[in-house]
Amino acid sequence: MHASRRVNASIADLVPATLLIARTLAGAARGRLSLLMDRLVRRQRRLRLAVDIRPFYEPLTGVGWYLYHLLHEIAKYDDVDLFLFGDARLTDEGPRLHADLPPRAVLCTFDLRGRLLPPLTRPLTAAAYVVWMQLLHCDLFFGANYFLPRLMSAAARRRVVTVHDLTYKRFPDLLQRETLDNLERQMLREIAVADAVIAVSEATRRDLLAWYSIDPRRVVTIHSGIAPSPAGAEPAQPLPPRYILFVGTIEPRKNLLVLLDAFESLRARGEYDGALVVVGKIGWKSEAVVSRMRKSRWSRDIHHLDYLDAAELSSVYQRAEMLVFPSIYEGFGFPLLEAMRHGVPTIAARTSSLPEVGGEATLYFDPASAAELATAIGRIDREPGLRSLLIGKGRERVDSFQWSRTAEQTMALFRRVAGMS
């Protein structure tokens, strides 16, 4: 008897959510009918673009910033309707967006805040989400984070995805097993069904063609851009007067131990008396690096600032003497351009996409050689002419990477895939 009452209560709790879903889908159905009539009678054709915004559900890093700037540039086009898909449900517990959305974009989510949510709500909203996507009759689905999520994939007629790097192929030991397995499984399917794949660099494109059987005509290189500098804001932790800067998640791929080796050798020889500032979240398999920073003979001059928002990071860049980007492998390398934009000379590992992004505005070193890195740091510290040359070349280099250009090339690809050009 009690079990029966619980079942009846659960079904009753489901009714308000069901009515909300039904009203949403009915509105979408009416909108689709109006769309079809417009296209038949007036022959109007606007690009209806569905976008996966899952990267906005956590503090923005590389992929999140890529999507943020690209989406806001695309929103400036008058012939595009943006439909944004993330989590099917918005409840009192979230999810929470960490980015503002373009004003004309439509955020598609079932708003169930303030409602009781019985267990059946989750499968009901998932199924209804796919129906909603189909009723919106989008011309194209775009996934900025390697592959479309399961629900969007079920509704996508045409699709474009962006691949940022192939770390999971080149250096599988540098990733968590769960992340590696997910990428291996999902990417094999996505590469097979995607109408086009955007690679953020020629280096990433080469890797895609090397690792997957895919028609080269379906893989298009479109460089990312760099946004204008935001106004600086003081970080909570005081900054030292002089410092070398590193920006990136602390994880094996970022090769931070080589930078620590170079920094310690310079300090030991009395060839550099500044500090090292490390900005970035502590990631997977980072215990050795964190321990090294804490136990170093010069640990008082090694500052870890964790994640910073854009304004705080801008202030940290402005005061840096140089940026060192020692990564073993990068699909693009935003910190190089961010440092150049702030008038900071840059040093990077001679690997993957970094020479492609840094061009002649960066000094390069063998990522396995702390001695070579220490030499590069010493040159920038002791040679004012070289420092000025790199700063000037860096400012010129930044002009080649604009989000407006990235959006223009991306929109041209979208229109082609959608059959509109």
Phi, psi and omega in degrees: 000314180294320178299321179296319179294322179296319178297315180296321179294320180297317179296319179296321178296334183282340186300311181301318179296320180296319179295319178299315179297317181297318179295320179297314181292325177296319177296321178294323179295318177296320178296323179293320178298317178297320179298313181297322179294317179300318182290328179285315187276312186260352182056035178283144177217101173254147178285120177260108189248122175264131187234133174279117183250023177305326179299345180277357183271009174215162180308136189287131170236213188307300183295320180298316179291324176304308181295320182301306184291320179296316182297318180290331174287317179298324181297343179283346180283133184284343186254028180233134171250123184258127175239119189255127182237130176226255174273138182297330186240139168249116182242179178297339180264003178121194008281164181249132177279140178252017180214144174282149183257152176303141187298329182269358181281148179257115176276118184260105177203146177277113184277102183249023178295142179079010181242149172289137185237092177293165184304328182290349182298320184297305178296329180294313180292326179297313180295318181293330179297318179295318178299318179300313178301318181293322180292330180290343173054053180286142180287331189205143175248133184240126176245114183275355188237058173079311183209158178282143175294165189305314185291318178294322180299325181292336184256348188287125173272316174230148185212149173228136177233156175252131175250125186267325176195168178240048176305321183295341176264315185285319184225067184299333180289349181269002181242155173295146182301320180297315178296317181298312181297319181296315180294317180301314183291311185289320185289327178300318178290315186294317180299326181288327188254344183294138176287330176204151178236126175269127171254133186280356176203162175295327178298317178293321178299316178300319179295319178301314181291332180284326187261341183232148174276094184219141178299121181305335180290342179271354180250116187241128176276123174227110181295145173287173181245185177226131184276159175300154181293129174284164175296136183288152175223141183294126173292158183296326181270129180300147180262145175289162183293327179227138178196152167272141185246138169236134178232124179157159176298139178279103181205165186304320184300333184282348168062036185291335180298324178295321176295319178297320177300313181296316181298314182294322180293321178295318179294320182296326180271359180071026184262356175207128182248013177271190184250177173239124178249123180250118180247120177159156178291152174280116184261200183287145174058041184251008186301318183295321181291314180299317178298319180297318180297321183284328186261359181300149176301333181249033184301331179294340180255012175248113187247125176254121185255359179060200182288135176238147175285174188300320182292317178295318180296323178301317179295321180293319176299314186303327186265354183287147175280329178194158173251135173245127181237090190268015188307142174291326185205131177220141175281333179216286178108063180303319184303329177299310181291324179297319178294315178302318180300329180268007179074034181248127178294151188234147174232135182218157174294143179276077185201157175046233186273354190296317174296330178294322180277315184284331180055218180275005182267006185228145169271143183239156178215159174293122185298347178265357187247102175294328180295317179294322177294317180299323177297317180296318178299315180298322179297313180295325182290324189256348184245092181302325180295318178295318179301313180296321179298315181294321179297315180296314178296326179296317179296322177293321183297320181301325181298340180278351184237089182242137180296330178298322178290320177300316180294319180299314180292322179293317178296322177299319177294315179303314181296321179296314180295324180281358180075029184251009179213000000 
